[in-house]
Amino acid sequence: MTTVKDEKQRIDYLLSRDNTTDRELEKIYLEAVNLLRSIISEEFNSYAVDGVLTPQDLTRRVTKKDMVLLKKLYDQLPDNLELSEQQRVNYYLASSQTSLSRLLIASIGIALVGVTHKVAKIIRKNNKRAVREEYNYRRRSMRAPRRGKANQIGEDNYELPKMAVPWLDRLWLDHDQMLNRIDNQITSMLKQGMRAQDIAEKLFPGNAESMRKDNIPETLINASVSAKRLARTEAAAREDEVSELFLIKNKTKYFDWVTERGACRRCTAIALAGPYKVGDINSPRIPIDSHPNCRCRRIPAEVEADEGVDRGKKALVAGIVSGISRSNKDDNQENSDTNDKITVTKEKPGSRLILKEGRQRIHFKGTKEYNDRVRSAETPGSKREGWYPSYFTISQDELVDFIINNVTEKDLANRYFFMNLGKPVGVYITKGNKDQITSRIKVLMTDDRKMYHAVPAPPKDRKKG
Ligand SMILES: [Zn+2]
């Protein structure tokens, strides 16, 4: 018998597995930033005249010598390119012959094909692992369908119910969008006459202050956020499909919806309105009836007989769920990027916020970022000597859920603001003082108020003291 408690634990495990996948994906995009920087610098050094590169410098015909870098990048691509990859490579190669500026974009395009190829590999591996692990998990408490049947669900070409765009197509659309944005960034930089300094300060700004502008690292961060969401959502969809196989195999009549911690209003409403009939087209599924990134689960429900779900309740359920999906549809029409919007939470001011994950990890024990800070605190003579990082004792998910659900429009007008979670959330540390357990946090915003991270704040508001 699967209990709600078992499923909540299972969700915790899945979230930690998602986080591991997130790190793998982030690493690829971080490497990509360095790769693109070296490509642009190399081309700049070959074509700049007196330290400035203008569109005129790049209009001449492309010679064999100019093709060396492109050739090198091409040779680094894996041999087993798929059709969608090969088509793009061919297109970049053809367009590279028009002018040096097209050659530069083609080089970047080819480099990014290698990047997206690696990302696809990780998501594919993640999908298969999701299916394998879900099968083994369900098998412990339920009669198992044939393993071969479940394994098919992990394949790229498996058609998930109601999912419109296959993940691989979506990933390549994101790739095209990423290249377009970089193309625009470089073109507008060239119009003003690009200097070596511009590459460092405008195309690849190192600090968060200048990250508010459109630039290459920001573009790659956006792509990595999108890839992480895709990986998580695809894994969840496949796990849900394996669950469906088990429910059918066990002739289970009804299922309950188990929400993840800090679930949104939509998922909470779905859960409250359960149980639902297995196999019914109107019964909700994950993630298509909830939202991308949803980590809720379905478990067999204990219902005595068909009458267990009475008519009045069913009508209520239908009302709630259809009401939600209607408002969902309305929201979607306002946005072209429909599938990626978390519609219900979108009403909240906090749902627009993007977590600066690297900065945030400094305040969680066990991360590389935290360990680096501790090391510099312990390095004699370093500027951070003696400054140990404050850290959270709640999970990052809980922290993020609280912030996005409780932040107000007024908070967001400031560079930073304080919040109180009403229970101990971390340890506030300053040099020379005793460590203090605190329930307060300070949320720091980027200049454009789009990205944030939080730190434990002093337990008492000092202004009043
Ligand atoms: Zn959910």
Residues whose N, C-alpha, C, O or C-beta is under 5 A from the ligand:
A	BS01	ZN	C267 S290 C294 R295 C296
